Structures are given as C-alpha cells and as structure tokens.
Amino acid sequence: MRILVLSDLHANATALKAALAAAQGRWERIVCLGDVVGLRPRSNEVTSKIRELGAQNHSRKSRQSGHWIDAHGRFSIPLRKRQSTGRARSSLPTNLKWLVELPHGPLEVGGIVLVHGALQDEDEYVFTPEQALEGLLDSNAGLTFFGHTHHQGGFSYANAGNHLEC
C-alpha cells in the first residue's frame, strides 16, 4: 500500500496544495503526524482539507486547552473566527471538535506507528540515530514515522547487525 505521509503543516494551505498536487494519484492512504494548525493563517482551511481527505492523524499541539494553537500560543480560535467568513466560518465548530477529539500519539494505523516527536515524548526532536534508536526499539510496528523536526530523512534499524543507519 502506498501511503502519503504529511507532517507539520502548521496551517500552510499553499504548501499542502503543492504537496497534494505533487503526489496526486500516487497514494492509497494518507496519514498526518500532527501540527495541522498554527504558525500560518489558514488553520480552518487546512483542517477542512485534512478531514476531507480522511487522513489518519493525531496532533498534540493543536489540541491544547481546546484551542487551535501552535507551540507559542498564537492563532487561537478567536483570531480564526475574526478572519473567517461564510462557509469557512461555519466549519469552525466542526473542525475544532475534530481537532480536540484527535487521539494522543503515538498512533498505530494499519501496522505503522505515527509519532509527532519522539515515541516517548511528543515534544522531543529526533535528529540523530541515537535519538531514533530508543523509539524504534520501543515501537510495536515494523515502520514508524516521526515528525516535528521539519527535516526529511529516515533511520533504519537492522536487528541482526544491531546497528542503526541514517
């Protein structure tokens, strides 16, 4: 199965549209590693699109205190309500409910594990093989996706050789 993995969209509708266009017709399932909202001004639009696509998702930061916020507390619901109009504004309550009800990570979906930060701590950044190893060993799946770093890359653990590669 071909999976489109999105992460750290931070309400960037332009980037989401570009990513979906680049991957058009090349995936069967879509997952998101979190941070759908915050940092950019299109929280409602991006949330609606992720919901419409049926993406399996968890998003720790977007759920805090029942508000759409980023790590710095910006872009809360009151700001979005002032900037949204018409149909977009009417989807705010539905999107907020969806965000608030997202499960805490890590999340297992179809034999893969979705993690926002590190497996043990959603706020931890995973940049090095040493940081990834603990999560890979603790994961109950053969494939684990980490987000949060805003860097594309990967780690592979070969148990037979007891080594980790980048």
Secondary structure, 3 states (H helix, E strand, C coil): CCEEEECCCCCCHHHHHHHHHHCCCCCCEEEECCCCCCCCCCHHHHHHHHHHHCCEECCCHHHHHHCCCCCCCCCCHHHHHHHCCHHHHHCHHHHHHHHHCCCCCCEEECCEEEECCCCCCCCCCCCCHHHHHHHHHHCCCCEEEECCCCCCCCCEEECCCCEEEC
